[in-house]
Amino acid sequence: MAAVTIFKNKDKMMKPRPLGITKEILETTGFNITHTYDDLVFIEHNPFLIQFDDENPSSLKILFNVECAADAAQEIENKLNNIATQRDFTIVNSGRYELKQKEGTEEIEIKFFA
């Protein structure tokens, strides 16, 4: 049985999400989770984020940092896809993102680009 983590969702009370399998996929390819927030999984050094897909729990959306080179992003996506398919999961490239610290605060703003 796969481990899942329960997160609060604004529209629904609780949603089970496959954090355990996601962690296995990431660690097998050499990446570590640093933080989770709602449906997002933050990766050490921020080359990409994983976003859980509530409509398709066996699909993991990947969003690459705007600072991650295209060839490096493709290599990461291919590695993750190879491991994910062994666990009946898919990795879906869902765009890019940018992290910025809000001026005068310790808050981080995430901008998503399709």
N, C-alpha and C positions, 0 to 999 in steps of 0.2 A: 504494500500500500504506500502511495506517495505521500510525503509530508506536505501539508498546506498551511498557509498562514492566513489568518482572518484579518481583513482591513475594513475600516469604516468607509463607506461610500456615500457621497452626498445624496444620491438619488435612492439608494437602497440601504437598508440597515447594515448588513454584513455580506461580504463576498469571499468565498474561499479562493485562494490563489496558490498556484503551484511553486511556492518559493523553494522548497526542498529540491525539486528536480531542476529548477532554474539555477540554483547554487551548484548542483552537480555538473551541469552543462558548462557553467562558467569556470569552475575550478579545474575541470578536465582540460580546458583550453588555456589555463594559466591566468585566469582573471579572478579577482576577489571582490566580493560585495563589501562596500563600505557603509551603506545606509539604505534603508527602504523608507518610502513615504507614499502613502496611499497606493496608487497603482504603478509607482516608479521604483526601479532598482538602480541605485547608483554604484558605479564601478570605480575601483581604485584608479587614480590618475585621470578619471573622466574622459576616456576616449569615446565612450558611448554610454547610453542608458538603455535599460530594458523596460518596456511598458507592458503590463499584463493586458491581455485582450479579454474582457469580460464576456464578449459574445462567443469567443472560441478559446476556451481555457488551454488547449494544447498548442496555441499559437502565441509566440512571444514577439512583440514588436521591438525592433532595434532602431535607435535614433543615434546618429553619430554627431559628435562634437564638431562644430564648424572648423575647429583647429586640427582635426584629424584628416590627414591627407587621403585623397580618394583611393589610391592603391593600397594603403594600410587598412582603410575601411573595408575594401573588398576582401582582403586577406582575412580580416577578423570575421567578417560575415560568412565566408566560406568555411572557416574552422568551426564556428558555432553551429552552422547548418549541418556539418558532417556529424557532430556529436548529438545534436538535437534530434536528427532523424533516427538515430539508434534508439531513442527514447520515445518515438512516435510524436515528436514535437516539431514545429516548424518555426523558423526565424523569418520574420517579414520586415524588410527594410522599409521604414516608415518616415524617413526624412532625416533632418539634421536639427540640432539645437545649439543654443548659446547660453552660457552661464554668465551672469553679471551680478556683482554685489551692488545692492541699492545704496546710493550715496548717503552717507551719514548714518547708516544702520549696519547691522550684521546680517541682514536678510539677503538671501540670494534670489534673483529673478531668473526664471528659465523662459527663454523664447524658443518656440518651436517653428520650424520651417518645413513645409511640405516638399 
